[in-house]
Amino acid sequence: MNLVWLTLGLFFVFALLGIPIAMSIGMASAAALLSMGTSLVVVAQKMFIAANSFTLIAIPFFMLVGAIMERSGITERLVNFAKALIGWLRHGMTYVTIVAGILMGGISGSATADTAALSGMLIPAMEKQGYPRKFTAPLQAAAGTLGVIIPPSLCMIVLGSVTNLQVSKLFIAGIVPGCLVGLCLAVVSYVICQKNGFGEEDTYKFSFKELGRAAKEAVWALLVPVIIVGGILLGVFTPTEASVVAVFYTLAVGMFVNKTIRIRDLPAIFCDAARSTGTVMFVIGTSSVWSWILSYANVPGMLVEAITSVTQNPVAIMLIITVIFLVGGMFIDGTPLIIMLVPLFYPVASAVGFDPLAFGIIICICNAMGAITPPVGAALFVACASGSVKLESTFRYVMPIVAAELVSILILCLFPQTASFLPALLG
């Protein structure tokens, strides 16, 4: 245990000094290895092994899909379709935001990319209709993070590599819970707007003609999740191969259908995706070293014994794990948190018989909450920067949004079949 406390202590010291998370994890792990008398060659070996995974090959391709979406005009078409579909309801623009987040999540799987695209377009538009930016910024961040739960999800890809759960099953398991989280966000948004009188000028009227026009313009974008999920279900391709299909499809739509991407734009798009991928893969590599050290110290076994000695109730244990991930997500980004903590808590959940797919989806929702909770809420930072909103002014509305996602987690804890029934049904 001395080894564990040394690693944790050094990590927090490095993080408080402002050193990037990946570097903090790597240096803390290297110091622990030196204290064990182990060669630092192990660091390079473990980082290479972690990155050398067929499952993780999907990450750069889905990152590339996100970069293509930013320049292809797909976002605007999806938002217009969502507005024509449900924008006529009272406080309709809040529902438009959530539905657009679900639709975009079915394409890119990148929370920050989705948040940036949504907030840049919808925050000014919603302000004109009577929604203050201090409310719309966290709402855009929450909608953007729905991509963490809706397939294809980078979070699910990382989870699959850590737990050996089939990524295709995680993808299918995320569909119903993702919609459930969206529904909870819609209810909370309605209550907030009713209580504070937001959106009084939001008076969009339904039109079949407008819905038809918007659907026609968005049809190519709407086909992306159908192709990805349908192809996986039918066994046409694996999730990794689906990421390649998604790249070629969105690129073709951007270049030849929407004609918003030109050949000269491709170098910048590929560079954006490469930078994002490099950051994620570096975090995955250093975090895997940390995970190996914890396994070497038998922390997972001790944790299983400690928690199950207190309670063996699956719901209580999952709520404890949720709280730990929620607190951890306030200080550490989602990907390293998954690689550091999931190998510790997955055996605990398995030991009490909790559904593994429901466990994975709950971790994805915790990851989404971490992206909107300060002080390290990446999606919230992106939304505030995009909408020129002061971060501290949003805290009042962040808490109800987090509460909505906690309700969805509670439902999954009580009824894990919410996540597992669809993969079982589809075989």
Secondary structure, DSSP 8 states (H G I E B T S, - for coil): -HHHHHHHHHHHHHHHTT--HHHHHHHHHHHHHHHTT--THHHHHHHHHHH--TGGGHHHHHHHHHHHHHHHSHHHHHHHHHHHHHTTSTTHHHHHHHHHHHHHHTTT--HHHHHHHHHHHHHHHHHHTT--HHHHHHHHHHHHGGGGTSSS-HHHHHHHHHH---HHHHHHHTHHHHHHHHHHHHHHHHHHHHHHTTTTT------HHHHHHHHHHHHHHHHHHHHHHHHHHTTSS-HHHHHHHHHHHHHHIIIIIS----GGGHHHHHHHHHHHHHHHHHHHHHHHHHHHHHHHTTHHHHHHHHHHHH---HHHHHHHHHHHHHHHHTTS-HHHHHHHHHHHHHHHHHHTT--HHHHHHHHHHHHHHHTTSTTS-HHHHHHHHHHT--GGGGHHHHHHHHHHHHHHHHHHHH-THHHHHHHHHH-
